[in-house]
Amino acid sequence: MATGELGDLGGYYFRFLPQKTFQSLSSKEITSRLRQWSMLGRIKAQAFGFDQTFQSYRKDDFVMDSAGMCYPSAKNHEQTFSYFIVDPIRRHLHVLYHCYGVGDMS
């Protein structure tokens, strides 16, 4: 799901919201726990806005394109994951993700 990417089925248009911060990931307690599990610098959170009304029955169209899995990586691995939180009223999407083999070791 790239910024400004439009799906094949008249899909959603996403715009990155760089001003949105996730203070919970930078708290002292959470930072300590992420470091303990070697996830500090490897787990990321991003926010996007989208242009259409979210329909739960179209959830697969929302998170995939015609090539199948696309976020956070097209390469499948058991330690690659993403969680999507959709706010259908504000049309915001929050994503917490980890790509195996990507990131900094701290």
C-alpha positions in Angstrom: 0.0 0.0 0.0 2.0 2.9 -1.2 1.0 6.5 -0.7 -1.4 7.5 -3.5 -1.8 3.9 -4.7 -5.2 3.2 -6.3 -6.4 -0.4 -6.3 -7.6 -2.2 -9.4 -11.2 -2.5 -8.2 -11.8 1.2 -7.9 -10.1 0.8 -4.6 -9.0 3.2 -1.9 -6.6 6.1 -2.3 -4.2 6.3 0.7 -2.3 9.4 1.8 0.4 9.2 4.4 -0.1 11.4 7.5 3.5 12.2 8.7 2.3 14.6 11.4 0.6 11.8 13.3 2.9 10.5 16.1 2.6 7.5 18.3 3.8 8.6 21.7 2.9 5.2 23.2 5.8 3.6 21.3 8.3 6.0 22.8 7.4 5.8 26.5 10.1 4.6 28.8 8.3 1.4 29.7 7.4 0.4 26.2 10.9 1.3 24.9 12.4 -1.0 27.6 10.1 -3.9 26.6 10.8 -3.4 22.9 14.6 -3.5 23.6 14.1 -6.6 25.7 12.6 -8.5 22.7 15.1 -6.9 20.2 12.2 -5.0 18.6 13.3 -1.5 19.3 13.9 0.2 16.0 12.3 -2.7 14.1 8.6 -2.2 14.9 7.0 0.8 13.2 3.7 2.7 13.3 2.3 4.8 10.5 -1.0 6.7 9.9 -2.8 7.1 6.6 -6.0 8.8 5.5 -8.2 7.2 2.9 -10.8 8.6 0.5 -13.8 6.2 0.6 -16.3 5.0 3.1 -14.9 1.8 4.7 -17.1 -1.2 4.1 -16.2 -4.2 6.3 -17.2 -6.7 3.6 -14.5 -5.1 1.4 -11.8 -5.5 4.0 -9.6 -7.6 1.6 -9.7 -4.9 -1.0 -8.7 -2.5 1.7 -5.5 -4.2 2.6 -4.5 -6.1 -0.6 -4.0 -5.3 -4.2 -4.2 -7.7 -7.2 -0.9 -9.3 -6.3 -2.1 -10.5 -3.0 -0.3 -9.6 0.3 1.3 -6.2 -0.1 1.8 -4.7 3.3 4.2 -4.5 5.1 6.0 -6.8 2.7 5.2 -8.9 -0.4 7.6 -11.5 0.9 5.9 -13.9 3.4 7.7 -14.8 6.6 6.3 -16.0 10.0 7.8 -13.0 11.8 6.4 -10.4 9.4 3.1 -8.9 10.6 0.9 -5.9 10.5 -2.1 -4.7 12.5 -4.6 -2.4 11.0 -6.8 -0.1 13.1 -9.5 1.6 11.0 -11.4 4.7 12.1 -14.3 4.7 9.6 -15.6 8.1 10.8 -12.4 10.1 10.4 -11.3 7.8 7.5 -7.9 7.2 9.2 -5.9 4.0 9.2 -3.3 3.3 11.8 -0.8 0.5 11.0 1.6 -1.2 13.4 4.0 -3.4 11.5 7.3 -5.4 11.5 9.1 -6.8 8.5 11.5 -9.6 9.3 15.1 -8.7 8.6 14.5 -5.0 8.4 15.4 -2.4 11.0 18.1 -1.4 13.4 19.5 -3.5 16.2 19.6 -1.5 19.5 
